[in-house]
Amino acid sequence: MRGLMFLPLFILLFLNVSSDTKTMSKSQGDLPSQDSTISFLALGDSYTIGQSVASSENFPTQTVNILRAHHLTVSDPDIIATTGWTTSDLIAAISNGNQRIYSCVTLLIGVNNQYQGRSTEVYKSEFKSLLESAIRYAGNSKEHVYVLSIPDYSVTPFARRLDTSKIAKEIDLYNLINKTIALQLGVHYLDITPISRESKNDPLLIAADGLHPSAVQYKKWAYLLARMIMK
């Protein structure tokens, strides 16, 4: 899939996040200590690279910045993702990749499988393979792997002339698949789909291309993810 704000809203968002982050857990589980560097790998597609927003505004980078604000030493995220990638594309991209171990690994993939009308059975098989790879990237520490649900683009201007009801139902089906596999393999699952659906009534959550999330929406994802990582 291929693809301004009023100052008071930015201030409100900043105040809300600043206030909420004070309630975050101070425990980092078995993440590296504050004297060590936390490494971050994000696997996915356009939603991971942040199509139509600045590279500093995608959700992996915003997550890292939030963690740094909590006095954790975190390296810039490594991102393996390209707009339009399906599960097959991501598998091909990491098949000859490095064997580096990361402190945190995220996986968000599947919207292009749905958009292209690919088999859900293929998605199920390939998503499981990708999640197993993500776990290996985390040094087999399942507690350091985070699956994000697929956003629902049926609420965006891009989808106005499409069958939005069909899209929403199929996104729900794909998310049922990836959530089931995530729980089966014992990794964390972050459901950001409800946030994406807020775009129906809040255009500030949509990027200028009329399809992808805006930096504001990515910040909402990043806050939830950072909170989950810090528990």
PyMOL commands that set and color helices and strands:
alter all, ss='L'
color gray80, all
select helices_A, chain A and resi 7-21+46-49+55-57+59-69+87-94+111-115+120-137+142-144+153-155+157-159+164-185+193-200+203-205+215-230
alter helices_A, ss='H'
color red, helices_A
select strands_A, chain A and resi 40-44+78-81+104-107+145-148+188-190
alter strands_A, ss='S'
color yellow, strands_A
deselect
rebuild
show_as cartoon
